[in-house]
Amino acid sequence: MKCSLTIVELKLRDEANWTVIVSNQHSEATASFDIKVKPGINLEISPHYRMAVQRGSTLELVCNITNLQDLEGLPIDISLLTWYKNGVRLIQEIAKLTMTTSRSSSLLRILSVDPNDQGTYSCNHEIYRVSRVINTTVDIYNKGATVCPSSKDIYGILWPTVIPGSLTHSDCPEGQQGNASRFCDYNGNWKKTSVSYCVDAEFSNTLNELQVLEDDGVLDKMYIEQTFESSLKKTENLTASKTEISSANLLSSINIINTVLRVATQSNASVPQKNVYSIVDHVASADNRESWKLVDEETHSGPESVLETMDWTNSLLMKELKSEEFRGENVVVNISEVSLQEAELRFLENESFIVLPKQEGQKQGNTI
């Protein structure tokens, strides 16, 4: 008799010592083995995002495995890096198109481009599929046409040539992670660069630690709670600065808390709420007024996201019937359980109180 175990989508959480037990009414046999899980390959196309190429010139794109050193021991065949245009695999069947490989990359070269070469280019590995690759959208323009020319902005970001009416993206300035964006108007003029999604590396790394818990579906409750505590403590320290927090770091702080709350909801792990309230207290400071204005202008979020995060945190605490009090410089939270037969509730509004009187006929306490 032969039995097999198939793990359809191997994740980092599957790294462990596994034991197989075979038994019947007469005897039992066991065998143990270790599974070591290496991270998946990371692919990057360069240049990526959006660019424009003049008709008749040469287009060159490079698909690079950026973490080859982490994959030592895995049989990574570079020749299996495959190029696609608009989701259709490219085949080297015409003289103008060539694909050549080096130790860690594949170079796509298209000679004398024309409008048929416009489209979105992507690459992947035939065996080790990658779900997240930033593609490259290529536009073709005629000589003499109006374009926004390649230029460097005040942040030192080099923007490629793009056609008018295009919103394009680029990597963030050194020391930051995420992407910057810039609009080329219909007259061929560059608008100001938006860096509201360019996060300091410390914030980005903290968020990545939490996203591993979410993406891999980690179930170890103790490990989850330890990760919560360390990640939120880092964020609390990062936001404690007396200087203005950038718009990107404000957004990242809220994203970190929300990721904790999502994982906590899925795993029933406890949330170190005082760290959450402290972070909210820091980002709600009046010192960040201008950064919040920028968030409101350049993103789909805004200051109301802080209130939504507070509501979510409070609802988790109330489900656990936990009493909590926090007093910061900008935020005050008091969660407690009271009996509505014994006390009236007073809500402050415009310097006066709305009073909910004692409730007659209530048989049990209510958490407020």
C-alpha positions as CSV (number, residue, x, y, z in Angstrom):
1,M,0.0,0.0,0.0
2,K,1.3,3.5,-0.9
3,C,0.0,6.7,0.6
4,S,1.0,10.2,-0.4
5,L,0.6,13.8,1.0
6,T,0.2,16.6,-1.5
7,I,0.6,20.2,-0.3
8,V,-1.0,22.2,-3.2
9,E,0.4,25.6,-2.3
10,L,3.4,25.4,-0.1
11,K,3.8,28.2,2.4
12,L,6.5,29.2,4.9
13,R,4.2,28.0,7.7
14,D,4.7,24.4,6.3
15,E,8.4,24.4,7.3
16,A,8.6,21.9,10.2
17,N,9.5,18.4,11.3
18,W,6.7,16.1,9.9
19,T,5.9,12.6,11.2
20,V,4.1,9.8,9.3
21,I,2.4,7.1,11.4
22,V,1.3,3.9,9.9
23,S,-0.6,1.5,12.2
24,N,-2.9,-1.5,12.3
25,Q,-4.2,-3.7,15.0
26,H,-0.8,-5.5,15.4
27,S,1.8,-2.8,15.1
28,E,2.8,0.8,14.4
29,A,5.6,2.3,12.5
30,T,6.7,6.0,12.3
31,A,9.0,8.0,10.1
32,S,10.0,11.7,10.5
33,F,11.4,14.1,8.0
34,D,12.1,17.9,7.8
35,I,10.5,20.2,5.2
36,K,12.6,23.3,4.6
37,V,10.7,26.1,2.7
38,K,12.6,28.6,0.7
39,P,10.9,31.9,-0.4
40,G,9.5,32.1,-3.9
41,I,11.4,33.9,-6.7
42,N,11.1,37.6,-7.0
43,L,10.9,39.0,-10.5
44,E,11.4,42.6,-11.6
45,I,11.0,44.1,-15.0
46,S,13.3,47.1,-15.8
47,P,12.2,49.6,-16.7
48,H,8.7,49.0,-15.3
49,Y,5.3,50.9,-14.9
50,R,4.8,53.0,-18.1
51,M,7.0,54.4,-20.8
52,A,6.8,55.7,-24.4
53,V,9.2,54.7,-27.2
54,Q,9.6,56.5,-30.5
55,R,8.5,54.6,-33.6
56,G,11.4,53.0,-35.4
57,S,13.6,52.8,-32.3
58,T,14.6,49.8,-30.2
59,L,12.7,48.6,-27.1
60,E,14.7,46.8,-24.5
61,L,13.2,45.2,-21.3
62,V,15.0,43.1,-18.7
63,C,13.3,40.5,-16.5
64,N,15.5,39.9,-13.5
65,I,15.4,37.4,-10.6
66,T,16.3,39.8,-7.7
67,N,16.7,37.2,-4.9
68,L,18.7,34.4,-6.6
69,Q,21.1,34.3,-3.7
70,D,18.2,33.2,-1.4
71,L,17.3,30.3,-3.7
72,E,20.6,28.4,-3.4
73,G,20.0,24.7,-3.9
74,L,16.9,25.2,-6.1
75,P,17.3,24.2,-9.7
76,I,16.3,27.6,-11.2
77,D,16.4,27.4,-15.0
78,I,16.8,30.9,-16.3
79,S,15.8,29.8,-19.8
80,L,12.3,29.2,-18.5
81,L,11.8,32.9,-17.9
82,T,8.9,33.7,-20.3
83,W,7.8,37.0,-21.8
84,Y,4.1,38.0,-22.4
85,K,2.4,40.9,-24.2
86,N,-1.1,41.6,-23.1
87,G,-1.2,38.2,-21.5
88,V,-0.1,36.3,-24.7
89,R,3.2,34.5,-24.6
90,L,5.8,36.0,-26.9
91,I,7.6,33.6,-29.3
92,Q,11.0,34.3,-30.9
93,E,9.8,33.7,-34.4
94,I,10.5,37.0,-36.1
95,A,13.9,38.6,-36.7
96,K,12.9,41.9,-34.9
97,L,12.3,40.1,-31.6
98,T,15.0,38.4,-29.6
99,M,15.2,37.0,-26.0
100,T,18.6,36.3,-24.5
101,T,19.4,35.1,-21.0
102,S,22.2,35.7,-18.5
103,R,22.9,34.3,-15.1
104,S,19.8,35.8,-13.5
105,S,17.9,37.6,-16.2
106,S,16.2,37.6,-19.6
107,L,16.6,40.5,-22.0
108,L,13.7,41.2,-24.5
109,R,14.8,43.3,-27.4
110,I,12.4,44.5,-30.2
111,L,13.9,46.3,-33.1
112,S,12.2,49.1,-35.1
113,V,9.1,49.3,-33.0
114,D,5.7,50.2,-34.5
115,P,2.2,50.7,-33.2
116,N,1.7,46.9,-33.2
117,D,4.3,46.7,-30.4
118,Q,2.2,48.8,-28.0
119,G,0.9,47.0,-25.0
120,T,1.6,45.7,-21.5
121,Y,4.6,43.5,-21.2
122,S,5.2,41.0,-18.3
123,C,7.4,38.0,-17.5
124,N,7.2,34.9,-15.4
125,H,8.9,31.6,-14.7
126,E,7.3,28.5,-16.3
127,I,7.8,26.4,-13.1
128,Y,8.1,28.9,-10.2
129,R,5.1,31.1,-10.9
130,V,5.1,34.6,-9.4
131,S,1.8,36.3,-8.6
132,R,3.2,39.8,-8.1
133,V,5.2,41.3,-10.9
134,I,5.1,45.0,-11.8
135,N,4.5,45.0,-15.5
136,T,5.6,47.6,-18.2
137,T,3.1,49.4,-20.4
138,V,4.7,50.6,-23.6
139,D,3.2,53.3,-25.8
140,I,4.6,54.1,-29.3
141,Y,4.7,57.7,-30.6
142,N,5.7,59.3,-33.9
143,K,8.8,61.5,-34.3
144,G,7.9,65.1,-33.5
145,A,4.8,64.2,-31.5
146,T,4.1,66.0,-28.2
147,V,5.4,64.0,-25.2
148,C,6.5,64.6,-21.6
149,P,10.3,64.1,-22.0
150,S,12.4,62.0,-19.7
151,S,13.4,64.2,-16.7
152,K,14.6,64.1,-13.1
153,D,12.3,65.7,-10.5
154,I,13.1,67.4,-7.1
155,Y,13.2,64.0,-5.4
156,G,15.9,62.8,-7.7
157,I,13.5,60.4,-9.5
158,L,14.2,59.9,-13.2
159,W,10.9,59.8,-15.1
160,P,10.7,58.1,-18.5
161,T,9.3,59.6,-21.6
162,V,5.5,59.2,-21.7
163,I,2.6,60.3,-23.9
164,P,0.2,63.2,-22.9
165,G,-2.7,62.3,-20.6
166,S,-0.7,59.5,-18.9
167,L,-0.4,58.8,-15.2
168,T,2.9,56.9,-14.7
169,H,4.7,55.5,-11.6
170,S,8.3,55.1,-10.6
171,D,10.3,53.7,-7.7
172,C,10.5,55.8,-4.6
173,P,13.5,57.9,-3.6
174,E,16.4,56.1,-2.0
175,G,15.6,54.8,1.5
176,Q,11.9,54.6,0.8
177,Q,9.7,51.7,-0.5
178,G,6.5,51.7,-2.6
179,N,5.9,53.9,-5.7
180,A,5.7,57.5,-6.6
181,S,3.4,58.8,-9.3
182,R,3.3,61.7,-11.8
183,F,0.9,62.9,-14.4
184,C,1.8,64.1,-17.9
185,D,-0.9,66.6,-18.9
186,Y,-2.4,66.9,-22.4
187,N,0.0,69.7,-23.3
188,G,3.0,67.6,-22.6
189,N,3.8,69.2,-19.2
190,W,4.8,67.2,-16.1
191,K,2.8,67.8,-13.0
192,K,4.1,67.6,-9.4
193,T,5.3,64.2,-8.2
194,S,3.1,62.4,-5.6
195,V,5.1,60.5,-2.9
196,S,2.1,59.6,-0.7
197,Y,2.9,55.9,-1.2
198,C,6.6,56.2,-0.6
199,V,7.1,54.8,2.9
200,D,10.2,54.8,5.0
201,A,11.9,51.4,4.9
202,E,11.3,50.8,8.7
203,F,7.5,51.2,8.2
204,S,7.5,49.0,5.1
205,N,9.5,46.2,6.8
206,T,7.2,46.2,9.8
207,L,4.1,45.9,7.5
208,N,5.8,43.1,5.6
209,E,6.3,41.1,8.8
210,L,2.6,41.3,9.4
211,Q,1.6,40.5,5.9
212,V,3.5,37.2,6.1
213,L,1.2,36.2,8.9
214,E,-1.8,37.1,6.7
215,D,-0.6,35.7,3.4
216,D,0.7,32.4,4.9
217,G,-2.3,31.8,7.2
218,V,0.0,31.3,10.2
219,L,-2.0,29.5,13.0
220,D,0.4,29.6,15.9
221,K,-1.5,32.0,18.3
222,M,1.5,32.6,20.5
223,Y,3.8,33.5,17.6
224,I,1.1,35.7,16.1
225,E,0.7,37.7,19.4
226,Q,4.5,38.0,19.7
227,T,4.6,39.4,16.2
228,F,1.8,41.8,17.0
229,E,3.6,43.1,20.0
230,S,7.0,43.6,18.3
231,S,5.5,45.2,15.2
232,L,3.2,47.6,17.0
233,K,5.9,48.6,19.4
234,K,8.2,49.4,16.5
235,T,5.4,51.5,14.9
236,E,4.7,53.2,18.2
237,N,8.4,54.3,18.5
238,L,8.5,55.3,14.8
239,T,5.5,57.6,15.2
240,A,6.5,59.1,18.5
241,S,8.7,61.7,16.8
242,K,7.7,65.3,17.6
243,T,8.3,66.3,14.0
244,E,5.6,66.0,11.3
245,I,5.0,62.4,10.1
246,S,5.0,62.1,6.3
247,S,1.7,61.4,4.5
248,A,3.0,58.0,3.4
249,N,4.1,57.0,6.9
250,L,0.7,58.1,8.2
251,L,-1.0,55.7,5.8
252,S,1.5,52.9,6.6
253,S,0.8,53.3,10.3
254,I,-2.9,52.8,9.8
255,N,-2.2,49.9,7.4
256,I,-0.1,48.2,10.0
257,I,-2.9,48.5,12.6
258,N,-5.5,47.3,10.1
259,T,-3.4,44.3,9.2
260,V,-3.1,43.4,12.9
261,L,-6.8,43.6,13.3
262,R,-7.5,41.5,10.2
263,V,-5.2,38.7,11.4
264,A,-6.6,39.0,14.9
265,T,-10.1,38.6,13.6
266,Q,-9.1,35.4,11.6
267,S,-7.0,33.8,14.4
268,N,-8.7,35.0,17.6
269,A,-5.3,36.3,18.8
270,S,-5.3,39.1,21.3
271,V,-4.4,42.7,20.2
272,P,-2.1,44.8,22.4
273,Q,-4.6,47.6,22.4
274,K,-2.5,50.2,24.3
275,N,0.1,50.1,21.5
276,V,-2.7,50.6,18.9
277,Y,-4.1,53.6,20.8
278,S,-0.7,55.1,21.3
279,I,0.0,54.9,17.5
280,V,-3.4,56.5,16.8
281,D,-2.6,59.2,19.4
282,H,0.6,60.0,17.5
283,V,-0.9,60.1,14.0
284,A,-3.8,62.2,15.2
285,S,-1.5,65.0,16.4
286,A,-2.1,68.5,15.0
287,D,1.5,68.5,13.9
288,N,0.4,66.2,11.1
289,R,-2.2,68.5,9.7
290,E,-0.5,69.2,6.4
291,S,0.4,65.5,5.9
292,W,-3.3,64.6,6.4
293,K,-4.3,67.2,3.8
294,L,-1.9,65.6,1.4
295,V,-3.3,62.1,2.1
296,D,-6.8,63.5,1.5
297,E,-5.7,65.1,-1.9
298,E,-3.6,62.3,-3.3
299,T,-5.1,59.0,-2.0
300,H,-8.4,57.3,-1.5
301,S,-8.0,57.5,2.3
302,G,-8.1,60.4,4.7
303,P,-8.3,61.3,8.4
304,E,-11.6,59.3,8.7
305,S,-9.5,56.2,8.4
306,V,-8.2,56.8,11.9
307,L,-11.8,56.7,13.3
308,E,-12.6,53.6,11.3
309,T,-9.5,51.9,12.8
310,M,-10.5,53.0,16.3
311,D,-14.0,51.6,15.8
312,W,-12.6,48.3,14.7
313,T,-10.2,48.1,17.6
314,N,-12.9,48.9,20.1
315,S,-15.3,46.4,18.7
316,L,-12.7,43.6,19.2
317,L,-12.2,44.6,22.8
318,M,-15.9,44.8,23.4
319,K,-16.4,41.3,22.0
320,E,-13.9,40.1,24.6
321,L,-15.6,42.1,27.3
322,K,-12.3,43.8,28.1
323,S,-12.3,47.1,30.1
324,E,-9.7,49.5,28.9
325,E,-8.7,53.1,29.5
326,F,-6.2,55.1,27.5
327,R,-5.3,58.8,27.9
328,G,-3.0,60.3,25.3
329,E,-2.3,63.9,24.1
330,N,-4.9,63.6,21.3
331,V,-7.0,60.6,22.0
332,V,-8.9,59.4,25.1
333,V,-10.5,56.0,25.2
334,N,-12.6,54.5,28.0
335,I,-14.2,51.1,27.6
336,S,-16.1,49.6,30.5
337,E,-19.1,47.4,31.4
338,V,-21.9,49.0,33.2
339,S,-25.4,48.0,34.3
340,L,-28.0,50.3,32.7
341,Q,-30.3,49.7,35.7
342,E,-27.8,51.2,38.0
343,A,-26.2,54.1,36.1
344,E,-27.1,56.7,33.5
345,L,-24.8,57.2,30.5
346,R,-23.6,60.7,29.7
347,F,-22.3,61.6,26.2
348,L,-20.5,65.0,25.7
349,E,-21.7,67.0,22.8
350,N,-20.9,70.7,22.2
351,E,-20.0,71.4,25.8
352,S,-23.3,69.8,27.1
353,F,-24.3,66.3,27.9
354,I,-26.8,63.9,26.3
355,V,-28.0,61.7,29.0
356,L,-29.3,58.1,28.6
357,P,-31.3,57.5,31.8
358,K,-31.4,54.3,33.8
359,Q,-33.1,51.5,32.0
360,E,-36.0,49.9,33.8
361,G,-36.7,46.2,33.2
362,Q,-33.2,45.3,31.9
363,K,-32.2,41.9,33.2
364,Q,-28.5,42.0,32.3
365,G,-25.5,44.4,32.0
366,N,-24.5,45.9,28.7
367,T,-21.0,46.7,27.5
368,I,-20.6,50.3,26.5
